[in-house]
Amino acid sequence: MMVPGLAYLIMNNYLPMFGVIIAFKDINYAKGILGSDWIGFKNFEYLFMTKDALVITRNTILYNGSFIILNTAFAIGVAILLNEVRSKFAARLYQSVILLPFLISMVIVGYLVLSMLSAESGYLNLNLLPMLGIEPISWYFEPKYWPYILTIVQLWKGTGYLCVIFLAAIIGIDNEYYEAATIDGASKWHQIRSITVPLIAPTITIMTLLAIGRIFYSDFGLFYQVPLNSGPLQPVTDVIDTYVYRGLMTLGDIGMSSAAGLYQSVVGFVLVLLSNYIVSKRSKENALF
């Protein structure tokens, strides 16, 4: 029974690792991958020697770090609220509505954001801001607003997926824990703090570790499609993925793109191991006490 899954894993995840050598070569299509000149770490200089390296690395880490924290917190809160809905029809309706944004293409999300923020026809400039006595804002030329806009869009789109996972974990908790707590006079808040959150902690840990492993990867659509690749916004919307994409489209350098992908993978792998080690160490310490 494991053969089909293992075969897929090997073909899809392990055989392509041969392409890692592209990051260390000056690719020449006439010579092929193996015949191309070996240039060592010169492809990595594109990332580390450029003046934008600090900016794109900072943006990537800070955005993804905030997304991990906020998405997890919001998803846990929404999952707990959905678990309190007793009507099956209402619970399914709410779950569908919350999950729907996750299934929408980021291209469509970009146009939805445009319909809200467009300088000429956006809802905010035509309706909301005049009601508040505020002058229209050229949103796509004002970088200071976009860290908040991108965070809100990410929460709206990503919370539903994590919420479903946490809700499944909460539903799996034995109801006798809550009955015993109710008999002891525990309020809902005490039940959530002392029963729900501790029992779904393993699920939270796993999802957080998976997210940390991809902290150097960004949602390309979020940072490219939603800001509409606006030049004035690049200082606050440019991340490693979008920077490499622009470099590839401009220079056509596959070796540089492969070097960036390898850099992201190695750092993510190290972060997963480090996070897993810290969590395991703390679990052992808590077990001793």
Number of C-alpha atoms within 10 A of each C-alpha: 5 6 8 9 9 11 11 11 12 12 11 11 10 10 10 10 11 8 11 14 16 22 25 20 24 20 21 14 9 8 10 10 16 12 13 16 14 16 14 12 13 16 22 19 12 18 22 12 10 9 10 17 16 13 16 22 17 16 20 22 19 14 21 21 15 12 21 18 11 17 22 21 15 18 22 24 15 20 23 19 12 18 13 9 13 9 9 9 10 12 16 13 12 14 19 13 12 19 20 15 20 18 11 11 11 21 15 13 18 19 16 14 20 19 15 17 20 20 18 12 13 18 16 17 21 17 13 14 14 12 10 8 8 10 10 18 15 12 20 20 15 11 17 12 13 17 14 10 15 20 18 14 17 19 20 17 22 22 24 25 18 22 25 20 16 25 21 15 18 21 13 11 14 9 10 9 12 19 13 11 16 14 8 9 11 15 12 12 10 13 17 16 12 14 16 20 17 12 16 18 13 12 17 19 14 12 17 16 20 14 18 23 22 18 23 26 19 18 15 16 18 21 22 22 18 24 26 17 16 14 13 13 21 18 14 20 26 24 28 24 23 21 20 22 16 12 16 15 11 9 10 12 15 20 23 27 23 21 25 20 18 19 16 18 17 13 14 20 15 13 19 20 14 15 18 15 12 11 14 12 12 12 11 10 10 9 8 7 5
